[in-house]
Amino acid sequence: MSATQVRTTQPQRRAQDDAARVLNAALLQFDLAGEIRKLRQEDSWRRKAGRSAATLVKHGDPRLVLVAMRANSHMHEHKTSARISIQTIAGHIRLRLGEKSVDLPAGHLLVLDQALSHDVEALEDSAFLLTFSWPQGAEQISQKGRHEP
């Protein structure tokens, strides 16, 4: 697929999607509802952790990751060197930032500055779009406790 082609998601088996997934074309288009359905068919969704994720876009900056979480599942405290936005597409999640809690029902957006420790809890079956934006010149290093894809 050339960089000028549009990547449109279609219902397919996940293995085929992973092999064919283009992450950095000049134009990318997604059916988020279809992507969420696929994430909810993953083994990781059915396991105790109750979550699955797919990187949709992976340019140097930005990166977009779609995350699906089952009700009552958690992503324990973590942080990243990137600024992030979290847009809830379906369901309802809660972020804890130290002693503060922020509820994000569907249709809500939260932006966090870099290096803010937080955890995520799904209050119901949920899906959110996570966007990473690294400051110019910053290293994109993944370490334990960080969620940089």
Secondary structure, 3 states (H helix, E strand, C coil): CCCCCEECCCCCCHHHHHHHCCCCCCEECCCHHHHHHHHCCCHHHHCCCCEEEEEEEECCCCEEEEEEECCCCEEEEECCCCEEEEEEEECEEEEEECCEEEEEECCCEEEECCCCCEEEEECCCEEEEEEEECCCCCCCCCCCCCCCC
